Amino acid sequence: MAAQNCGAYFPFLCISDNMVLVKEEKSWEEALEHCRRLKSSTRSNLRFDLLSLQPGEEHVYVMSKLMDAVTEEVWTGLHFLAGEWLWVNRADMLHPDLPLCPTPQQNCGALSKNYAGKVKTRDCSQRKNFICYSYTST
């Protein structure tokens, strides 16, 4: 039962689901803007951003969300800027398998259904579904 999405089975008990799969196809920048425009109707300090994910962290749950996507891959909050890979939430970069110098146009990170949650580099203008997550701002 631990690997199941509790929101699907027990909506009255599950309060920790902070990820939203958006089944619209957008470029990376459009996806980032979409997430940041989301608002909570009940909490004014709740903000949204593109998903930032460290290896091993919540991968089972993220993969269950990913499998419901319409596109083969979904955008994450990973972006190559000024010579380094960065998460939009400024979390530490812990993906040693990413290229130090990606090929031109491959400056955004996406998760793939076929690669067990491994982050792949992609052209930021490609149109994909994406995962937003919520957090409390201070």
Buried (B, 14 or more C-beta within 10 A) or exposed (E): EEEEBBEEEEEEEEEEBBBBBBEEBBBBEBBBEBBBEBEEEEEEEBBBBBBBBEEEEBBEBBBBBBEEBEBEBBBBBBBBEEEEBBBBEEBEBEBEEBEEEBEEEBBBBBBBBEEEBEBBBBBBEBEBBBBBBBEEEE
